[in-house]
């Protein structure tokens, strides 16, 4: 499991907003709303995976401890990423609202 995948996905998605492609091939324009939806969905999926693995281990099913630790770490990382993006968006909104017209 790649723990940096959610963060790289978020950064790649934000880089594509407004038609700015980070790769050689042109990607379709992605809205900030779509990027946020994707990150929220990744966060929910990571949380569900971590919960399922933890529950399976608690019920005595053969689950590798390494898989549980990786799933929980990925869930934590995606949640931290989502919270950071939310905090930055709220901060930007507050700064915009304080600008004189």
N, C-alpha and C positions, 0 to 999 in steps of 0.2 A: 504494500500500500504506500502510495506517495503522499506524504503529509503536506507537501508544498503545493499540490495540485489545486486546492481551492483558492489559494492566494494568487497563483499564477493565472488561473481562470479569471479571477476578478480583475487583475491588472490588465490582462489581455482584452477583456470586455470593455474596460474603461478606455483603453487605448484605441479601440475601434469606434468610439462614439464620434459622430460627425464625419464619418468617412475616412478617418485617419487610420490606415492599415499599418500594423506593426510588422507584417510579413511582406514577402515579395508580391504575392497575389492579392488583388483587391478583394476585401471582404465586404459583404453587404453592411449598410449602415445599421448600427445597433443603438437603440435608445438607452438612456440611463435607466429608465423604468425596466426595460428588458434585462439589463445587467443586474439590477437589484432583485428582480424576480428569480433570475438564475442563481444568484448567491443565496437567497432565502431558501430556494428549493434544495440546493446543495447542503445547506446547513441542516434542514429538516431530514434529508436523507442520511447524512452522517450521524445525526442524533439517533435516528431509528436503527441504523446498523449497529451502533455501539450498544444500544439498549437490547437489541435482539441477541447479540453475542454474549452480553453480560447475563441475560436471562437464561440462555442456553447453558452457560457454564454453571449458573446457580442451580439449574435443574439436573445437573450431573451429566449432561451431554458432553461428548469429547470435543472440546474447543481448545485450540492452542492459546496459551496465555499471551503469547506475542501478538496474535491477531486481536485479542481483546484490548491490549494496551495500545496498539496502533489505531484501532477504531475509536477508542476513547480520546486519544491524542488528536486524531483528525477532527472529531466532533468539536473538541475544545478549540482547535485552531480556526475552524470555520466560524464558530460562534464569536470568537474574538475578532475575526475579520469583519463580520457583519456588524458587530457593535461599534467597531472603529469607524466603519463607513457611515453608520447612522450618526455617530457623534460629530463627524466632520461635516455631514450634510446639515445637521441642525446648527452647527456653528456658522457655516456659510450662510444659511438662511437668516440667522440672527444678525450677522454683519450686514447683509443686504437690507434688512428691515431698519437698521440704524443709520443707513445712508441718507443724507439730506436730499430732498427732491428739488 
